[in-house]
Amino acid sequence: MWIVVGLGNPGKQYSATRHNVGFMLIQRLADKLNVRLKKRKYSAKAAQVELEHNPVLLVKPWTYMNKSGLAVKKLLECTGRRLNRILVVYDDLDIPLGEIRIRKSGGPGTHNGMASIVQEIDSTEFPRIRIGIGPLPPGVDATDFVLADFPNEEKKVIDDCLSLTEESVMHILADGIEKAMNKFNRKVNDGIGGFYE
């Protein structure tokens, strides 16, 4: 079984913010499969589904972002999953809006949710998909930026990016992370929406 964890903050006031693109991805998958995410004992909302002929647990940690690791640690303990079978999806200021990056492992960077996960499970050896929400405009506080809703002019871009992220999840499940990295770790051609090497 794979576990796909999308990071975000619980609460209606955060639902449309840049920091919640991980939650948005999980909700899209749940809606597509017509399943309801339910509160579980590991401090998360989750639903078990089948994607690409694999059993998959879709998860939203029901903690605030900077405590995401508490839910992920409990989740791993309860399910007995290996780290290479957990896929974490989250926002990244260092990646331009509309682009994604898939990695097999790596540090948390400046992301508080990822920092919490790395601290709690004491490892960086798990795959992740970073969804670009950057760059941070000059003179704007990073916290204010990520906790703001997407402006109207960015909503179509992030919606297309979430569709791309959804497709990348399917490729990881079907063909493995190496092939998915080769296919999706490319830049978006601004204004056209295609890819260039």
PEPE-V232599 format. One record per residue. N is the residue number from 0. PHI is phi in whole degrees, -180 to 180 (NA if undefined). PSI is psi in degrees with one decimal (NA if undefined). NEAR is the number of other C-alpha atoms within 8 Angstrom. Layout:
n: (N,N)
phi: (PHI,PHI)
psi: (PSI,PSI)
near: (NEAR,NEAR)
//
This chain:
n: (0,1,2,3,4,5,6,7,8,9,10,11,12,13,14,15,16,17,18,19,20,21,22,23,24,25,26,27,28,29,30,31,32,33,34,35,36,37,38,39,40,41,42,43,44,45,46,47,48,49,50,51,52,53,54,55,56,57,58,59,60,61,62,63,64,65,66,67,68,69,70,71,72,73,74,75,76,77,78,79,80,81,82,83,84,85,86,87,88,89,90,91,92,93,94,95,96,97,98,99,100,101,102,103,104,105,106,107,108,109,110,111,112,113,114,115,116,117,118,119,120,121,122,123,124,125,126,127,128,129,130,131,132,133,134,135,136,137,138,139,140,141,142,143,144,145,146,147,148,149,150,151,152,153,154,155,156,157,158,159,160,161,162,163,164,165,166,167,168,169,170,171,172,173,174,175,176,177,178,179,180,181,182,183,184,185,186,187,188,189,190,191,192,193,194,195,196)
phi: (NA,-94,-120,-109,-110,-103,-91,179,-111,-71,116,-59,-66,-104,-62,-107,-83,-60,-71,-108,-65,-63,-60,-59,-64,-62,-66,-60,-65,-64,-64,-61,-95,58,-119,-108,-77,-118,-65,-118,-71,-95,56,-151,-100,-151,-151,-92,-136,-121,-131,50,65,-117,-69,-135,-102,-88,-136,-116,-58,-96,-123,-72,-50,-74,-119,-55,-62,-62,-69,-66,-63,-62,-60,-65,-65,-74,-99,69,-76,-81,-62,-76,-112,-115,-117,-104,-118,-157,-80,-144,-69,-83,-114,-60,-53,97,-106,-129,-135,-107,-137,-81,-168,141,-71,-82,62,-99,-84,-65,-66,-68,-60,-65,-63,-60,-66,-72,-97,57,-161,-113,-92,-148,-72,-152,-120,-101,-101,-71,-126,-89,-86,-72,-63,-57,79,-100,-68,-62,-64,-61,-66,-72,-93,-95,-68,-66,-68,-54,-70,-103,-65,-67,-64,-72,-64,-63,-66,-68,-64,-64,-64,-59,-62,-66,-60,-61,-66,-61,-68,-85,-121,96,-73,-61,-65,-65,-62,-63,-80,-106,-83,-132,-86,-79,-83,-54,89,-114,88,-88,-121,-133,-74)
psi: (137.5,150.7,122.7,114.9,121.5,129.7,147.8,-174.8,131.6,153.1,137.9,-33.2,-17.4,-5.4,-30.1,13.2,161.9,-33.8,-8.9,19.7,-28.2,-45.7,-42.5,-41.1,-45.6,-41.5,-38.6,-45.4,-42.4,-43.6,-41.0,-35.9,1.1,44.9,155.3,130.4,127.7,149.6,132.0,171.0,-14.7,36.0,45.4,160.5,134.5,160.6,137.4,131.2,-179.9,125.4,130.1,41.7,20.5,137.9,131.4,136.0,115.9,130.7,133.7,111.8,125.7,46.8,170.0,159.5,-46.6,2.9,16.7,-33.8,-30.0,-44.0,-42.3,-39.7,-46.2,-39.6,-46.1,-39.4,-40.3,-33.0,-19.0,21.4,149.3,156.0,-30.7,1.4,13.2,129.1,118.7,131.6,128.8,167.2,152.6,120.5,-23.7,-2.6,133.1,147.5,130.5,-9.6,155.6,157.9,131.8,133.6,149.0,-24.7,178.7,167.2,171.8,-11.1,-137.1,9.6,119.2,-35.9,-43.4,-37.9,-40.0,-42.3,-48.9,-40.4,-44.9,-38.3,-5.8,44.4,150.5,7.7,66.6,146.4,155.5,155.8,122.3,126.1,122.0,129.0,5.9,-175.8,163.2,123.3,146.8,135.6,2.5,133.6,133.8,-41.3,-45.0,-38.7,-49.3,-24.1,8.2,150.9,155.5,130.3,161.8,-38.6,-13.0,-9.5,-40.4,-38.0,-46.1,-31.5,-44.3,-37.9,-38.1,-34.3,-41.7,-41.1,-42.6,-44.6,-39.7,-36.4,-45.1,-40.4,-39.8,-45.0,-36.6,-40.6,-4.8,161.0,-32.3,-48.3,-37.0,-39.5,-44.0,-35.4,-39.8,-15.4,60.5,161.7,147.8,137.1,103.1,133.9,-20.5,-36.3,1.0,-166.9,151.0,153.4,NA)
near: (8,11,11,13,14,16,17,14,12,9,6,5,5,12,11,9,12,13,13,15,15,14,12,11,13,14,8,8,9,13,9,7,7,6,9,8,10,7,9,8,5,9,12,13,12,13,12,8,10,8,9,7,5,9,10,12,12,14,14,13,15,12,12,10,10,9,11,16,16,12,14,12,11,10,9,10,8,7,6,6,9,7,7,8,11,13,13,12,14,15,13,11,10,8,13,10,11,12,12,14,11,13,10,9,9,8,7,10,6,5,8,9,12,11,14,13,15,13,9,9,9,7,7,9,9,14,14,12,13,12,17,14,13,10,9,8,5,4,4,8,6,7,6,8,10,10,10,9,9,9,6,6,6,8,9,8,10,10,8,9,12,11,8,8,12,10,8,10,8,10,12,11,12,7,8,9,13,6,10,14,11,7,7,10,10,11,8,10,9,6,4,5,7,7,8,7,4)
//
